[in-house]
């Protein structure tokens, strides 16, 4: 009985952590302003892969890619290709839900993780 309760609590925690909440402090969130920067349109999705990882992935995979609830990613590129990583981001794997990052964001993070060997 205790094992089932613990499993339920861990599963719930994982789902809530993966969802991200979405109710953060407005002072620290970036808005999609659609402004231009040197002729290029910038949005909240623009930015480097590290920031995207920190926002969407680090709660399960650790701030330093060390793994916590999810597996460590510090050497993801040594056993997964960029394409494999993109598929996992898009479709999820195990307890990880798919679609946390989409489009260019998913590609940026996959490319960044594929370089981790």
Secondary structure, 3 states (H helix, E strand, C coil): CHHHHHHHHHHHHHHHHHHCCCCCCCCCCCCCCCCEECCEECCCCCCCHHHHHHHHCHHHHCCCCCCCCCCCCCCHHHCCCHHHHHHHHHHEECCEECCCCCHHHHHHHHHHHHCCC
